[in-house]
């Protein structure tokens, strides 16, 4: 199925399910709106849903953060990554989050922060957390 970006955006705003809405918004290239939508997914005990939300948050917020980093906007890049961190329920996703932060710091040209983030990742891996 092919659609225009505008048509996808219109469809997304008619969807009640926040995860489905977020996925359509992301397909339309509206990552910030997708993150806004997915943040409204009610916390629950469904591990699969929590994992899905976390994976998408790391991916989408990571893309947003890298775009900010490419423009030299450190604060906005790190804010995007913090939005993702708040939705992560598994250690595996927290490790992935650290890996994306390493990319963000590299894009910012901050090698000290890259090293510090690598150390944080290694410490997390050592503790199994």
N, C-alpha and C positions, 0 to 999 in steps of 0.2 A: 504494500500500500504506500503510495506517495502522497505527500501533502506539503503545503507551503508552511513556512514558519508561522505566519499569521494565523493560518487555520489551526495549527497545532496549539497555539496559544489560546485561541478561542475555545477549543475543545477542553483544554486543561482547566480553564476556569469554571467549567460546568461539572467537573468531576468532584464528588464529595470525599472519596477515599484519599487521604493525604499522600499515601505512598504512590498510588497510581497517578495522582495529579503531579507529584514531584517528578515522576519518570517522564511524563509527557512534556512538562516544562523543560526538563533537561534535554529531551530530544529536539525541542524547539530552540535550544541554545540559551535558554534563560536559567543559567545555573544559580544565580542568587535567588531568584524566585523559587527554584526547585528546592534549595536549601531551606528557605522560609517555610515551604509547604511540608517538607519531610520532618522538620522540627516539631510539627504539631501531631505527629504520630504518637498516640497515647502509650505511655510506658506500660508494659505488661509482662507477663511471664512467658510469652511465646519466644523461645530462644531463636527460632528461625527468623522471625520478624525483627527482633533486636539486631541480629547479625546482618540482615539485609539493610536495615537503616544505617547501621554503623559502616558497612562497606561503602554504601553510596555517599555517606557524609565524608568519609576520608577521601574518596575519589573526587567528588564535586568541590569540596572545600579546598582540597589540594590543588585542583585546577585554578580555582579563584585565587588562592594564595600565590601560586606561581605567576599568574598574570600580574598581580600586584607587585611581586618581587621583581619582575622584568621591568616594571616602571620605577623601581627603587622605593616603593612604598612599604617599608618594613612593618610599620604598625598595622596597616590594613592586612598585610599578608599574615601576620601572626594572629590577628583577630579572627580571620577566616579559619585558621587551624584550631583555635580554641573552640570555635563553634562545633567543629567536628569532635573534638576530644570529649565534649560534654555528652555525646551520644554513644560512646564506645563502651560496650559491656564485656568484651572478651579481651584477654591478654594478647591474642593474635592480632586483633585490630589495633590495640595500643602500639604494638610493635610496628605495624604497617604505618601508623600515624607518625611515629618517630622517623621512619624511613622517608616519608614525604617531607617532614620538617628538615631533614638533612638536605634534601633537594632544594627546598625554599632558601635555606641559609646559603647554599652554594650559589643559587641564582642571585642572591643579594651580595655575593662576594665576601661573606663574613666567615672566614675559615676558622676563627676561634669558636664561633657558635656551631659550626659543623662538627668540630672536635668535641665540644661539650655535648652536643646532641648524640653523637656516636657513643660517648661514654654512658649517657643516660640509657641508651638502647642496650648496650652491653650489660649494664647493671640489671636492667629489667630481665634480660634473657638469663642471666646467672641465677636470679632469684626465682625463675620460673613464672614471674608475674608479668 
